[in-house]
Amino acid sequence: MGLQPLEFSDCYLDSPWFRERVRAHEAELEKTNKFIKELLKDGKNLIAATKNLSAAQRKFAHSLRDFKFEFIGDAETDDERYIDASLHEFSNFLKNLEEQREILALSVTETLIKPLERFRKEQLGAVKEEKKKFDKETEKNYSLLEKHLNLSAKKKELQLQEADNQVEQNRKHFYELSLEYVCKLQEIQERKKFECVEPVLSFFQGLFTFYHQGYELAKDFNHYKMALQINIQNTRNRFEGTRSEVEELMNKIRRNPQEHKRANHFTMEGYLYVQEKRPAPFGSSWVKHYCMYRKETKKFSMIPFEHRSGGKVSDAELFVLAYCTKRNTDTIDRRFCFDLEASDRPGVPVTMQAFSEEDRKLWMEALDGKEAVSLIFKIFFHPLLSDRAQLDKIGFTIIKKCISAVETRGINDQGLYRVVGVSSKVQRLLSLLMDSKTCNEVDLENSVDWEVKTITSAMKQYLRSLPEPLMTYELHGEFIVPAKSGSPESRVNAVHFLVHKLPEKNKEMLEILVKHLANVSKHAKRNLMTVANLGVVFGPTLMRPQEETVAAIMDLKFQNIVVEILIENHEKIFKTLPDATFPEPISMSVSPPNAPPRQSRRQGQRIKRPLAVYNLCLELDDADSHSSPREDTPTGSMDSLSSQSPTPAFSSSPPGLLDGNHLIMDSGDLAAWTANLPAQSRPSMVSWTNTPSANPGATNAASPTFFFPGPATGTDRAVESVAHRKARAVYPCEAEHSSELSFQIGAIFEDVQFSREPGWLEGTLNGKRGLIPQNYVQFL
């Protein structure tokens, strides 16, 4: 699990857990700052220390290997994972270089030092300044608030009103600063991945030109460099889309915080000052607590928390509420007070003080207190952008007319669908198209009145204006799941299965649109709209969550991946029915998808073997290799790495399914596990493995159980599977040890299992059993 998203709505609660999440983000950025500082120091050593260049390279490699980026949310995209792994791969490459190297000349300063210094100064430095302001404003806000609450209620009304206004203005300023700080923290967390890795990549590119054997090394590195550039560009594109959505959500919450209050299981929560009585003559003290109340159970809990004392969370005090009564100023010399009485302590009321009269009204309403003022909380729903947009005959006509015009007039236009039209023209065109009287009269293919960018913007606006996204709210979460986990084949199967669960009109419209997008991507050399770019544009258009939160926005990148899968596999997804049995289980690898090359005992043999780390997108053209169709290969397109096998950051697995690195498929246990799932959760547990029943008689009694297994964790133990698999060699290999197998391309291995040695498999070839490099074969 990575860093938790910082919700803007939590800025207004300023809860202890919110503060802990903020500190986690700050600690990660401080770690990044120290890493960059160390990296800069190492880079300068490469320029200055000619005689110690070898030692400096080892230190530089060590720094790269030991750092890992944290991510927001519960999973990473393939692009982010490869960016994360890139630092480790750079480190491995440095270790394999010859000790003596020529001096890195002037290029290191321009390609590595300056960009990292600029990022550290402009981005991380800006966050440090924002943190100082935030800490200072926190101190000021709560000091002023405490001082304000200590005001006597007997002071003149004018003085009290002035004090109230001052506190309110200071509170608004504090919330504004808090929102901006939270937004900045999350922006830098996302930005740092490509801002830090890209200069390192540039440095490596320059490094090869100075080596005597640089030509061969650069040729080997070229595959990985191209893939990483795509990863970085895809991540940058998704970052731009995510940032705009986050800023829009922040502005919505800034305009009306109450309407965007997050739904949770507490009826009311927030800070209250609790009166703690002391023995005479010490009187009483007021201690700030974070209080939570659940109306259904009448359970009231409160936790002492002081922002200015380090913000440590203490144990909670829990009691069942008996009643709540408002306290007037004639009975206590403080404003905004009310009494609570616990059911187990009758006659011993607890006096509490809210921050304002409005805050007290909210608490009184939630606690069913006497003299409570009825207040209806507003629940935020996504408003319909247009009541007129529907998936009806006119809707299909609009989409078909727009697609026809685009393919006739602008299929080769650069930035197609990314370049937006003038808003007034787009609205005017939509009005004409959505009117049944004028729709047929609009000629988009031959008229010069409507630019291509106006037509594409109108089409996107129409799709966004539908009462429900084209891929529906109901299936949104299920579409996201395969984008976060599973093998390339299982991803396609998952999306294939879910598309056929869509309502018929939605599926028909989606097929028309995706077929068109596939045609657009075929002209990517001229229009520059690759599959990945189209995913960025149409991900938020075809899919959106029902609740608008920062956590949901962080899933935008996975929406893009779903759209990429649709485009790359549209023929299979829309022209064939999904396979309900899915005979092949998901391939669960104990090593990363781009497994390291096998370590040869004879250095000279390494050149004969493909370096998997630099050949992510290598395709076999050998006719004898019997390669599978394109849609079954690990990568379907250089434009998108969405179909590569991921390693999900988090997954829920059935009990007993994963034991360390052991994969146990017992249909009896699995059926029992799924039977105990809540009814509402079972439909979303879509998976693409079919486990055979241990009981032959039960074969027809129960339907296959599908699930997404999580990544294997724990020690490097053998992975055991009930169903042993076959595999085919995709590279030739010569054994270097008696325990290894030699083979040519196309060799078929029987009874393949994962070995205890990471990165290796065990299998049988021609009656002999031995070790096989995992990245040299493909499971059948």
C-alpha angles and dihedrals in degrees: 000000000000130000114316117245116256107234116213090220089062089063088073093049093042089195125182091252090051089054091049091052090049090052090050090055091046092050091050092051091048088052089050090049092052090047093052091045090053092044091052091051090051092047092054090050088059089060099041104034106064094158092046096042094121093053091047091053092052091051091047090050090049091054091050094048097050098051124083128180118237119220136209118246132014102299145022131228119244089254092055092047092052090047089051091049093046095081090055091047091051088052092051091051093052091053091057096051122102114265097239115068134165120252118282103235132202098315095077093069094052099040101039118010101047098045092049093045089049091050092047093047101039101034110023091033090053090052090052090053090048089051092054090051091046094050092045093049091048090055092046095046098050094039091053091044093052091047090048093050090052091061113118115249088223094071120109116286092238091055091049092050091050090049091049091051092049092051092046093051091048091048092051090050090050092050091048091052091045092053092050093046093050091048091050093048093054093043092056091045089059096037097051095069096068097025091058100037099044095064090048090051090051090049091054091050090055092044095065095058090067098053123097088225093037096123095062093041093049091050091054091046095048096084093052093044092054092048092048092049088055090047091051094046092047091049091047092050092049090047091056092051093045093048093054091049092049092049091049091051091047091053091049091052091045090056095048118005096176094059091055097048109145117245114240140151094267118090091207136000137169144100124314132172111236121205112233112194120216132197117273132306093024096069115199141311133213117229124190115238133180103232131198128186130190111198097199094061097023088230115155120191130180133186124198108236131168118187093201097054099062095282099257114174114234129199116290124244112219130192139156113251118238100178144331127222131187116239118219123212091248089069099041135027094233134076130233094030132149136170128237126193124199119223092232093049106049116185093019106100122191114220117217133184124212125208096248143354091264090051090051091051090054092051093045091051093049093046094046088239125175115268088020117163115226111244125176115213115224115231116209119234129171106262119227108257092209133005090204100061109094139153091251135119092286090050093054090046091053094051094045093048092049093047092048091050093048094049091046100044112017114022090122098042111127113247093015108187090005095073107074128214130233108286096227092051092047091052092047092051092048091050091054094045095047092051109088090210096057103026096090092045094061110097108197098167098058106021118100090199092083119059119212091245089055091052094048092047091050091052093050091045091052092052091049091049094061113115088241128021115263092251091047133235091255095062097034095099093044092053090051094053098069091044088061099044147015136058123298092261093047090052092055091045091050095051090042090054094046095047089060089054090062119103111272096250092048091050092048092050091045091052092052092049098044092048088055093048090051088054090049091052091053088065093049093122088068106025093037090222103134122180089263092052092049088050090056091051100042101032094084091036098057098031134037134153122246093234117054109220137140089253090055092048089053087062091061090097090058090050087056090052091053090054090048090054090050092052096044094047102029095127093055096039098049103027099048134049117246118258107247094197103050094195096195119076121224113275107245111195123195090207131054118280091253094053117196119260113266111268107248122212090210110056093207092063093062094077090062091060127074114248100231091197090065098038106061092140100035113142126199116233097176109122091210094058092078090218118196122249117287095257089059097050120102092251122030097184141014086222092067135028092189094114097056117112111270134207104221116217094221136014137168111231131185117259111276093013095108121034107176101298094340118113109207118187108188110160094201094057091041093052090049091050094051091044089059093053118109111264093242093053098049099075092055093053090090113164137166104224126094114206115202115235118251088216112067091201091059094059095099096030098072133033119240116280116230127198143156108239116213126232119289113254139181129049126355097268127148117278110232125200130184091215108057113209141214125235137192126219114243095179131036118247136191116208116242096185137036090248092059130081126231117216147156131231111291097026112148118222123203130211094013117189135166114267129225086245110085112244094020136099132203118227146148124249122178091344094308121111122209149123123305126191104249095221091054096067141055122215116240 
